[in-house]
Amino acid sequence: MARKPRIDRVSEADVAFGVLVIAAFQPNGVASFRRLRREIPIHVRLSDFDMAESVMREGEENWMQKLRNIKANARVPGNFIHEGYLEHVPYVGYRITPLGRDRRMRGRLDRTARPA
């Protein structure tokens, strides 16, 4: 049986790096969910699939699940909260940490990130 072609999708790490960039430019280091939904598409390369409306969540684009996954996967090694780059601010968004500012300055070094 032939394999289905892989759908090009943004990774959680790509979205989390975009969160770092956006949060770094906020006076208090906090990027609200509203701001992130508006600005991630400016900072992160999203495919047509990523920008399509989600089948599971009406009115939401597919990539937005990756934004929620940052918190949901906080206990997983490699996750930006787990690694200490971001902190979750309940009902608000994400805060960049001093370690996150350093990570942002080093750029996209992980092997899962694609060039912007």
N, CA, C and O atoms as CSV, one atom per row, in Angstrom:
chain,resi,resn,atom,element,x,y,z
A,1,MET,N,N,0.848,-1.179,0.000
A,1,MET,CA,C,0.000,0.000,0.000
A,1,MET,C,C,0.898,1.249,0.000
A,1,MET,O,O,1.882,1.308,0.737
A,2,ALA,N,N,0.561,2.217,-0.808
A,2,ALA,CA,C,1.350,3.446,-0.893
A,2,ALA,C,C,1.112,4.294,0.350
A,2,ALA,O,O,0.010,4.348,0.897
A,3,ARG,N,N,2.178,4.950,0.772
A,3,ARG,CA,C,2.059,5.833,1.938
A,3,ARG,C,C,1.418,7.144,1.528
A,3,ARG,O,O,1.616,7.630,0.415
A,4,LYS,N,N,0.654,7.703,2.436
A,4,LYS,CA,C,0.059,9.016,2.201
A,4,LYS,C,C,1.162,10.065,2.268
A,4,LYS,O,O,2.079,9.945,3.080
A,5,PRO,N,N,1.084,11.092,1.425
A,5,PRO,CA,C,2.100,12.151,1.518
A,5,PRO,C,C,1.991,12.865,2.864
A,5,PRO,O,O,0.894,13.077,3.382
A,6,ARG,N,N,3.130,13.227,3.414
A,6,ARG,CA,C,3.180,13.921,4.705
A,6,ARG,C,C,2.648,15.344,4.531
A,6,ARG,O,O,3.048,16.052,3.607
A,7,ILE,N,N,1.768,15.748,5.402
A,7,ILE,CA,C,1.246,17.110,5.360
A,7,ILE,C,C,2.255,18.014,6.047
A,7,ILE,O,O,2.679,17.742,7.170
A,8,ASP,N,N,2.634,19.082,5.377
A,8,ASP,CA,C,3.587,20.027,5.949
A,8,ASP,C,C,2.913,20.765,7.099
A,8,ASP,O,O,1.905,21.448,6.916
A,9,ARG,N,N,3.496,20.611,8.298
A,9,ARG,CA,C,2.927,21.235,9.493
A,9,ARG,C,C,4.026,21.918,10.277
A,9,ARG,O,O,5.174,21.475,10.288
A,10,VAL,N,N,3.657,22.990,10.926
A,10,VAL,CA,C,4.594,23.683,11.809
A,10,VAL,C,C,4.793,22.831,13.065
A,10,VAL,O,O,3.878,22.126,13.493
A,11,SER,N,N,5.979,22.898,13.647
A,11,SER,CA,C,6.234,22.139,14.872
A,11,SER,C,C,5.901,22.993,16.105
A,11,SER,O,O,5.818,24.219,16.031
A,12,GLU,N,N,5.717,22.313,17.221
A,12,GLU,CA,C,5.505,23.023,18.484
A,12,GLU,C,C,6.716,23.900,18.800
A,12,GLU,O,O,6.562,25.014,19.301
A,13,ALA,N,N,7.922,23.399,18.507
A,13,ALA,CA,C,9.143,24.169,18.763
A,13,ALA,C,C,9.183,25.452,17.932
A,13,ALA,O,O,9.632,26.488,18.422
A,14,ASP,N,N,8.717,25.396,16.679
A,14,ASP,CA,C,8.669,26.604,15.850
A,14,ASP,C,C,7.724,27.639,16.455
A,14,ASP,O,O,8.053,28.823,16.529
A,15,VAL,N,N,6.551,27.184,16.885
A,15,VAL,CA,C,5.574,28.099,17.485
A,15,VAL,C,C,6.124,28.648,18.800
A,15,VAL,O,O,5.994,29.842,19.071
A,16,ALA,N,N,6.735,27.796,19.615
A,16,ALA,CA,C,7.296,28.243,20.897
A,16,ALA,C,C,8.412,29.261,20.685
A,16,ALA,O,O,8.538,30.213,21.455
A,17,PHE,N,N,9.219,29.067,19.649
A,17,PHE,CA,C,10.265,30.057,19.373
A,17,PHE,C,C,9.632,31.393,18.976
A,17,PHE,O,O,10.122,32.453,19.367
A,18,GLY,N,N,8.545,31.343,18.198
A,18,GLY,CA,C,7.813,32.563,17.877
A,18,GLY,C,C,7.288,33.250,19.127
A,18,GLY,O,O,7.293,34.478,19.210
A,19,VAL,N,N,6.834,32.462,20.104
A,19,VAL,CA,C,6.381,33.018,21.384
A,19,VAL,C,C,7.542,33.748,22.060
A,19,VAL,O,O,7.359,34.842,22.595
A,20,LEU,N,N,8.739,33.148,22.038
A,20,LEU,CA,C,9.914,33.808,22.638
A,20,LEU,C,C,10.150,35.175,22.001
A,20,LEU,O,O,10.359,36.167,22.700
A,21,VAL,N,N,10.115,35.218,20.682
A,21,VAL,CA,C,10.371,36.465,19.952
A,21,VAL,C,C,9.343,37.522,20.333
A,21,VAL,O,O,9.706,38.663,20.617
A,22,ILE,N,N,8.088,37.160,20.340
A,22,ILE,CA,C,7.016,38.117,20.639
A,22,ILE,C,C,7.076,38.568,22.097
A,22,ILE,O,O,6.957,39.760,22.382
A,23,ALA,N,N,7.260,37.630,23.015
A,23,ALA,CA,C,7.322,37.978,24.445
A,23,ALA,C,C,8.523,38.862,24.762
A,23,ALA,O,O,8.444,39.733,25.627
A,24,ALA,N,N,9.626,38.643,24.069
A,24,ALA,CA,C,10.843,39.430,24.336
A,24,ALA,C,C,10.635,40.919,24.076
A,24,ALA,O,O,11.323,41.752,24.666
A,25,PHE,N,N,9.704,41.256,23.208
A,25,PHE,CA,C,9.467,42.656,22.871
A,25,PHE,C,C,8.349,43.298,23.684
A,25,PHE,O,O,8.012,44.461,23.463
A,26,GLN,N,N,7.769,42.546,24.628
A,26,GLN,CA,C,6.738,43.112,25.500
A,26,GLN,C,C,7.406,43.695,26.735
A,26,GLN,O,O,8.323,43.076,27.275
A,27,PRO,N,N,6.980,44.864,27.200
A,27,PRO,CA,C,7.624,45.499,28.352
A,27,PRO,C,C,7.718,44.607,29.591
A,27,PRO,O,O,8.700,44.666,30.331
A,28,ASN,N,N,6.696,43.785,29.810
A,28,ASN,CA,C,6.712,42.911,30.994
A,28,ASN,C,C,7.130,41.477,30.648
A,28,ASN,O,O,7.111,40.596,31.508
A,29,GLY,N,N,7.503,41.252,29.391
A,29,GLY,CA,C,7.944,39.924,28.970
A,29,GLY,C,C,6.822,38.920,28.791
A,29,GLY,O,O,7.080,37.731,28.601
A,30,VAL,N,N,5.569,39.385,28.849
A,30,VAL,CA,C,4.417,38.497,28.723
A,30,VAL,C,C,3.741,38.734,27.380
A,30,VAL,O,O,3.401,39.863,27.025
A,31,ALA,N,N,3.556,37.648,26.646
A,31,ALA,CA,C,2.804,37.708,25.392
A,31,ALA,C,C,1.432,37.092,25.648
A,31,ALA,O,O,1.328,35.920,26.010
A,32,SER,N,N,0.403,37.873,25.461
A,32,SER,CA,C,-0.954,37.378,25.697
A,32,SER,C,C,-1.358,36.419,24.578
A,32,SER,O,O,-0.824,36.475,23.470
A,33,PHE,N,N,-2.300,35.548,24.887
A,33,PHE,CA,C,-2.804,34.624,23.874
A,33,PHE,C,C,-3.380,35.395,22.688
A,33,PHE,O,O,-3.192,35.000,21.538
A,34,ARG,N,N,-4.070,36.473,22.962
A,34,ARG,CA,C,-4.648,37.286,21.877
A,34,ARG,C,C,-3.542,37.810,20.963
A,34,ARG,O,O,-3.653,37.715,19.741
A,35,ARG,N,N,-2.487,38.358,21.541
A,35,ARG,CA,C,-1.366,38.868,20.748
A,35,ARG,C,C,-0.704,37.728,19.975
A,35,ARG,O,O,-0.372,37.885,18.800
A,36,LEU,N,N,-0.513,36.591,20.627
A,36,LEU,CA,C,0.145,35.456,19.975
A,36,LEU,C,C,-0.659,34.965,18.782
A,36,LEU,O,O,-0.086,34.666,17.734
A,37,ARG,N,N,-1.974,34.877,18.922
A,37,ARG,CA,C,-2.804,34.441,17.798
A,37,ARG,C,C,-2.711,35.417,16.629
A,37,ARG,O,O,-2.802,35.018,15.469
A,38,ARG,N,N,-2.533,36.670,16.936
A,38,ARG,CA,C,-2.428,37.698,15.907
A,38,ARG,C,C,-1.034,37.728,15.266
A,38,ARG,O,O,-0.916,37.919,14.056
A,39,GLU,N,N,0.037,37.538,16.083
A,39,GLU,CA,C,1.391,37.768,15.587
A,39,GLU,C,C,2.199,36.532,15.209
A,39,GLU,O,O,3.166,36.650,14.456
A,40,ILE,N,N,1.840,35.363,15.702
A,40,ILE,CA,C,2.604,34.156,15.327
A,40,ILE,C,C,2.701,34.023,13.803
A,40,ILE,O,O,3.785,33.724,13.301
A,41,PRO,N,N,1.618,34.231,13.045
A,41,PRO,CA,C,1.740,34.091,11.593
A,41,PRO,C,C,2.737,35.067,10.949
A,41,PRO,O,O,3.186,34.835,9.826
A,42,ILE,N,N,3.077,36.132,11.635
A,42,ILE,CA,C,4.066,37.091,11.133
A,42,ILE,C,C,5.481,36.554,11.351
A,42,ILE,O,O,6.364,36.787,10.525
A,43,HIS,N,N,5.701,35.842,12.447
A,43,HIS,CA,C,7.036,35.406,12.854
A,43,HIS,C,C,7.370,33.964,12.507
A,43,HIS,O,O,8.539,33.580,12.518
A,44,VAL,N,N,6.369,33.171,12.203
A,44,VAL,CA,C,6.580,31.735,11.972
A,44,VAL,C,C,6.014,31.367,10.604
A,44,VAL,O,O,4.905,31.768,10.250
A,45,ARG,N,N,6.788,30.601,9.843
A,45,ARG,CA,C,6.307,30.148,8.536
A,45,ARG,C,C,5.244,29.075,8.752
A,45,ARG,O,O,5.511,28.014,9.315
A,46,LEU,N,N,4.037,29.376,8.291
A,46,LEU,CA,C,2.919,28.449,8.434
A,46,LEU,C,C,2.504,27.946,7.050
A,46,LEU,O,O,2.463,28.711,6.087
A,47,SER,N,N,2.204,26.670,6.967
A,47,SER,CA,C,1.761,26.084,5.700
A,47,SER,C,C,0.276,26.378,5.490
A,47,SER,O,O,-0.406,26.887,6.379
A,48,ASP,N,N,-0.201,26.048,4.303
A,48,ASP,CA,C,-1.634,26.192,4.035
A,48,ASP,C,C,-2.442,25.327,5.000
A,48,ASP,O,O,-3.509,25.732,5.462
A,49,PHE,N,N,-1.925,24.131,5.302
A,49,PHE,CA,C,-2.615,23.261,6.255
A,49,PHE,C,C,-2.684,23.927,7.626
A,49,PHE,O,O,-3.740,23.927,8.259
A,50,ASP,N,N,-1.559,24.501,8.096
A,50,ASP,CA,C,-1.527,25.153,9.404
A,50,ASP,C,C,-2.565,26.268,9.499
A,50,ASP,O,O,-3.180,26.462,10.547
A,51,MET,N,N,-2.759,26.997,8.402
A,51,MET,CA,C,-3.661,28.154,8.415
A,51,MET,C,C,-5.111,27.787,8.097
A,51,MET,O,O,-6.002,28.631,8.193
A,52,ALA,N,N,-5.346,26.529,7.718
A,52,ALA,CA,C,-6.716,26.090,7.445
A,52,ALA,C,C,-7.501,25.972,8.751
A,52,ALA,O,O,-6.927,25.762,9.819
A,53,GLU,N,N,-8.815,26.111,8.646
A,53,GLU,CA,C,-9.657,25.982,9.839
A,53,GLU,C,C,-9.603,24.554,10.372
A,53,GLU,O,O,-9.679,23.590,9.611
A,54,SER,N,N,-9.474,24.440,11.658
A,54,SER,CA,C,-9.422,23.153,12.337
A,54,SER,C,C,-10.758,22.426,12.211
A,54,SER,O,O,-11.825,23.032,12.305
A,55,VAL,N,N,-10.676,21.127,12.000
A,55,VAL,CA,C,-11.885,20.297,11.965
A,55,VAL,C,C,-12.424,20.131,13.383
A,55,VAL,O,O,-13.634,20.031,13.585
A,56,MET,N,N,-11.519,20.103,14.364
A,56,MET,CA,C,-11.907,19.862,15.755
A,56,MET,C,C,-12.415,21.117,16.471
A,56,MET,O,O,-13.268,21.027,17.354
A,57,ARG,N,N,-11.892,22.280,16.093
A,57,ARG,CA,C,-12.267,23.521,16.779
A,57,ARG,C,C,-12.691,24.558,15.757
A,57,ARG,O,O,-11.857,25.169,15.089
A,58,GLU,N,N,-13.977,24.746,15.646
A,58,GLU,CA,C,-14.527,25.696,14.685
A,58,GLU,C,C,-14.020,27.106,14.963
A,58,GLU,O,O,-13.969,27.542,16.113
A,59,GLY,N,N,-13.647,27.814,13.900
A,59,GLY,CA,C,-13.189,29.191,14.034
A,59,GLY,C,C,-11.735,29.316,14.453
A,59,GLY,O,O,-11.261,30.419,14.724
A,60,GLU,N,N,-11.026,28.204,14.509
A,60,GLU,CA,C,-9.619,28.206,14.927
A,60,GLU,C,C,-8.765,27.555,13.842
A,60,GLU,O,O,-9.174,26.565,13.235
A,61,GLU,N,N,-7.598,28.103,13.604
A,61,GLU,CA,C,-6.686,27.523,12.621
A,61,GLU,C,C,-5.918,26.367,13.248
A,61,GLU,O,O,-5.728,26.329,14.463
A,62,ASN,N,N,-5.477,25.425,12.419
A,62,ASN,CA,C,-4.782,24.224,12.899
A,62,ASN,C,C,-3.551,24.534,13.754
A,62,ASN,O,O,-3.312,23.838,14.740
A,63,TRP,N,N,-2.764,25.556,13.407
A,63,TRP,CA,C,-1.528,25.836,14.145
A,63,TRP,C,C,-1.789,26.231,15.593
A,63,TRP,O,O,-0.903,26.086,16.435
A,64,MET,N,N,-2.970,26.719,15.896
A,64,MET,CA,C,-3.272,27.186,17.250
A,64,MET,C,C,-3.232,26.059,18.276
A,64,MET,O,O,-3.031,26.307,19.464
A,65,GLN,N,N,-3.423,24.820,17.822
A,65,GLN,CA,C,-3.275,23.669,18.728
A,65,GLN,C,C,-1.845,23.607,19.257
A,65,GLN,O,O,-1.630,23.256,20.417
A,66,LYS,N,N,-0.864,23.946,18.416
A,66,LYS,CA,C,0.543,23.925,18.842
A,66,LYS,C,C,0.787,24.960,19.939
A,66,LYS,O,O,1.604,24.740,20.833
A,67,LEU,N,N,0.086,26.078,19.870
A,67,LEU,CA,C,0.207,27.111,20.900
A,67,LEU,C,C,-0.285,26.573,22.247
A,67,LEU,O,O,0.341,26.817,23.279
A,68,ARG,N,N,-1.395,25.849,22.237
A,68,ARG,CA,C,-1.912,25.245,23.477
A,68,ARG,C,C,-1.013,24.108,23.949
A,68,ARG,O,O,-0.869,23.880,25.150
A,69,ASN,N,N,-0.403,23.391,22.990
A,69,ASN,CA,C,0.458,22.264,23.350
A,69,ASN,C,C,1.681,22.680,24.155
A,69,ASN,O,O,2.242,21.866,24.888
A,70,ILE,N,N,2.097,23.923,24.031
A,70,ILE,CA,C,3.256,24.387,24.810
A,70,ILE,C,C,2.989,24.159,26.293
A,70,ILE,O,O,3.867,23.682,27.011
A,71,LYS,N,N,1.796,24.492,26.757
A,71,LYS,CA,C,1.429,24.271,28.161
A,71,LYS,C,C,1.125,22.803,28.418
A,71,LYS,O,O,1.549,22.247,29.432
A,72,ALA,N,N,0.398,22.175,27.510
A,72,ALA,CA,C,-0.019,20.784,27.707
A,72,ALA,C,C,1.170,19.832,27.804
A,72,ALA,O,O,1.102,18.821,28.503
A,73,ASN,N,N,2.250,20.150,27.111
A,73,ASN,CA,C,3.436,19.282,27.090
A,73,ASN,C,C,4.561,19.792,27.987
A,73,ASN,O,O,5.728,19.467,27.770
A,74,ALA,N,N,4.213,20.585,28.986
A,74,ALA,CA,C,5.216,21.236,29.839
A,74,ALA,C,C,6.130,20.258,30.574
A,74,ALA,O,O,7.222,20.645,30.989
A,75,ARG,N,N,5.721,19.022,30.742
A,75,ARG,CA,C,6.556,18.047,31.459
A,75,ARG,C,C,7.457,17.241,30.526
A,75,ARG,O,O,8.211,16.380,30.978
A,76,VAL,N,N,7.378,17.516,29.245
A,76,VAL,CA,C,8.135,16.749,28.246
A,76,VAL,C,C,9.481,17.421,27.977
A,76,VAL,O,O,9.517,18.607,27.650
A,77,PRO,N,N,10.593,16.682,28.110
A,77,PRO,CA,C,11.903,17.271,27.789
A,77,PRO,C,C,11.908,17.835,26.365
A,77,PRO,O,O,11.399,17.212,25.433
A,78,GLY,N,N,12.490,19.020,26.223
A,78,GLY,CA,C,12.516,19.701,24.933
A,78,GLY,C,C,11.445,20.763,24.819
A,78,GLY,O,O,11.585,21.697,24.029
A,79,ASN,N,N,10.366,20.640,25.600
A,79,ASN,CA,C,9.311,21.646,25.616
A,79,ASN,C,C,9.887,22.938,26.206
A,79,ASN,O,O,10.699,22.884,27.129
A,80,PHE,N,N,9.480,24.087,25.686
A,80,PHE,CA,C,10.062,25.366,26.100
A,80,PHE,C,C,9.747,25.734,27.552
A,80,PHE,O,O,10.521,26.463,28.172
A,81,ILE,N,N,8.644,25.254,28.107
A,81,ILE,CA,C,8.383,25.466,29.538
A,81,ILE,C,C,9.273,24.521,30.343
A,81,ILE,O,O,9.898,24.937,31.319
A,82,HIS,N,N,9.330,23.272,29.944
A,82,HIS,CA,C,10.150,22.281,30.640
A,82,HIS,C,C,11.617,22.713,30.679
A,82,HIS,O,O,12.296,22.524,31.689
A,83,GLU,N,N,12.102,23.291,29.581
A,83,GLU,CA,C,13.510,23.709,29.498
A,83,GLU,C,C,13.773,25.041,30.192
A,83,GLU,O,O,14.925,25.464,30.298
A,84,GLY,N,N,12.720,25.707,30.666
A,84,GLY,CA,C,12.876,26.950,31.414
A,84,GLY,C,C,12.921,28.207,30.564
A,84,GLY,O,O,13.318,29.263,31.056
A,85,TYR,N,N,12.521,28.119,29.289
A,85,TYR,CA,C,12.539,29.289,28.405
A,85,TYR,C,C,11.279,30.135,28.544
A,85,TYR,O,O,11.312,31.351,28.354
A,86,LEU,N,N,10.170,29.484,28.876
A,86,LEU,CA,C,8.878,30.156,29.017
A,86,LEU,C,C,8.214,29.747,30.316
A,86,LEU,O,O,8.486,28.676,30.857
A,87,GLU,N,N,7.338,30.614,30.814
A,87,GLU,CA,C,6.457,30.298,31.936
A,87,GLU,C,C,5.027,30.520,31.467
A,87,GLU,O,O,4.746,31.474,30.740
A,88,HIS,N,N,4.140,29.654,31.877
A,88,HIS,CA,C,2.732,29.820,31.554
A,88,HIS,C,C,2.123,30.808,32.541
A,88,HIS,O,O,2.323,30.691,33.749
A,89,VAL,N,N,1.386,31.772,32.026
A,89,VAL,CA,C,0.653,32.725,32.859
A,89,VAL,C,C,-0.822,32.378,32.662
A,89,VAL,O,O,-1.399,32.711,31.626
A,90,PRO,N,N,-1.443,31.710,33.650
A,90,PRO,CA,C,-2.815,31.232,33.480
A,90,PRO,C,C,-3.787,32.312,33.004
A,90,PRO,O,O,-3.812,33.427,33.525
A,91,TYR,N,N,-4.587,31.946,31.999
A,91,TYR,CA,C,-5.613,32.800,31.415
A,91,TYR,C,C,-5.069,34.034,30.706
A,91,TYR,O,O,-5.850,34.870,30.254
A,92,VAL,N,N,-3.749,34.169,30.597
A,92,VAL,CA,C,-3.142,35.350,29.979
A,92,VAL,C,C,-2.306,34.972,28.771
A,92,VAL,O,O,-2.586,35.422,27.660
A,93,GLY,N,N,-1.267,34.137,28.975
A,93,GLY,CA,C,-0.361,33.791,27.882
A,93,GLY,C,C,0.906,33.154,28.405
A,93,GLY,O,O,0.865,32.303,29.294
A,94,TYR,N,N,2.043,33.572,27.846
A,94,TYR,CA,C,3.342,33.026,28.240
A,94,TYR,C,C,4.313,34.165,28.538
A,94,TYR,O,O,4.277,35.214,27.896
A,95,ARG,N,N,5.192,33.934,29.536
A,95,ARG,CA,C,6.221,34.906,29.923
A,95,ARG,C,C,7.583,34.338,29.539
A,95,ARG,O,O,7.870,33.170,29.803
A,96,ILE,N,N,8.411,35.155,28.922
A,96,ILE,CA,C,9.777,34.754,28.609
A,96,ILE,C,C,10.619,34.846,29.878
A,96,ILE,O,O,10.439,35.769,30.672
A,97,THR,N,N,11.521,33.912,30.075
A,97,THR,CA,C,12.409,33.905,31.239
A,97,THR,C,C,13.784,34.423,30.806
A,97,THR,O,O,14.043,34.563,29.611
A,98,PRO,N,N,14.668,34.708,31.772
A,98,PRO,CA,C,16.032,35.093,31.393
A,98,PRO,C,C,16.709,34.025,30.516
A,98,PRO,O,O,17.428,34.357,29.574
A,99,LEU,N,N,16.476,32.755,30.830
A,99,LEU,CA,C,17.020,31.675,30.007
A,99,LEU,C,C,16.398,31.705,28.603
A,99,LEU,O,O,17.069,31.411,27.613
A,100,GLY,N,N,15.130,32.056,28.532
A,100,GLY,CA,C,14.443,32.181,27.241
A,100,GLY,C,C,15.000,33.326,26.414
A,100,GLY,O,O,15.109,33.210,25.194
A,101,ARG,N,N,15.355,34.435,27.062
A,101,ARG,CA,C,15.976,35.554,26.334
A,101,ARG,C,C,17.312,35.124,25.739
A,101,ARG,O,O,17.647,35.494,24.614
A,102,ASP,N,N,18.066,34.344,26.498
A,102,ASP,CA,C,19.338,33.827,25.990
A,102,ASP,C,C,19.094,32.881,24.813
A,102,ASP,O,O,19.794,32.950,23.803
A,103,ARG,N,N,18.107,32.006,24.943
A,103,ARG,CA,C,17.780,31.052,23.873
A,103,ARG,C,C,17.354,31.781,22.615
A,103,ARG,O,O,17.719,31.376,21.511
A,104,ARG,N,N,16.589,32.848,22.764
A,104,ARG,CA,C,16.146,33.640,21.625
A,104,ARG,C,C,17.326,34.265,20.898
A,104,ARG,O,O,17.350,34.320,19.669
A,105,MET,N,N,18.302,34.732,21.662
A,105,MET,CA,C,19.482,35.362,21.051
A,105,MET,C,C,20.321,34.337,20.276
A,105,MET,O,O,20.987,34.689,19.302
A,106,ARG,N,N,20.290,33.092,20.701
A,106,ARG,CA,C,21.043,32.041,19.997
A,106,ARG,C,C,20.343,31.603,18.723
A,106,ARG,O,O,20.967,30.997,17.852
A,107,GLY,N,N,19.064,31.898,18.603
A,107,GLY,CA,C,18.320,31.563,17.392
A,107,GLY,C,C,17.774,30.156,17.400
A,107,GLY,O,O,17.782,29.468,18.421
A,108,ARG,N,N,17.307,29.748,16.258
A,108,ARG,CA,C,16.689,28.429,16.069
A,108,ARG,C,C,17.772,27.387,15.883
A,108,ARG,O,O,18.167,27.096,14.754
A,109,LEU,N,N,18.251,26.829,16.966
A,109,LEU,CA,C,19.337,25.857,16.893
A,109,LEU,C,C,18.874,24.416,16.911
A,109,LEU,O,O,19.641,23.518,16.563
A,110,ASP,N,N,17.635,24.175,17.310
A,110,ASP,CA,C,17.197,22.786,17.413
A,110,ASP,C,C,16.959,22.203,16.027
A,110,ASP,O,O,16.692,22.936,15.075
A,111,ARG,N,N,17.056,20.907,15.922
A,111,ARG,CA,C,16.982,20.249,14.624
A,111,ARG,C,C,15.572,20.160,14.078
A,111,ARG,O,O,15.401,19.834,12.903
A,112,THR,N,N,14.546,20.438,14.886
A,112,THR,CA,C,13.177,20.356,14.408
A,112,THR,C,C,12.707,21.658,13.780
A,112,THR,O,O,11.715,21.671,13.051
A,113,ALA,N,N,13.394,22.730,14.049
A,113,ALA,CA,C,12.958,24.036,13.531
A,113,ALA,C,C,13.374,24.188,12.072
A,113,ALA,O,O,14.448,23.752,11.659
A,114,ARG,N,N,12.493,24.818,11.313
A,114,ARG,CA,C,12.786,25.105,9.917
A,114,ARG,C,C,13.200,26.563,9.805
A,114,ARG,O,O,12.783,27.383,10.622
A,115,PRO,N,N,14.012,26.905,8.811
A,115,PRO,CA,C,14.395,28.308,8.646
A,115,PRO,C,C,13.175,29.167,8.326
A,115,PRO,O,O,12.247,28.719,7.652
A,116,ALA,N,N,13.187,30.383,8.810
A,116,ALA,CA,C,12.052,31.302,8.580
A,116,ALA,C,C,12.156,31.981,7.239
A,116,ALA,O,O,11.291,32.782,6.883
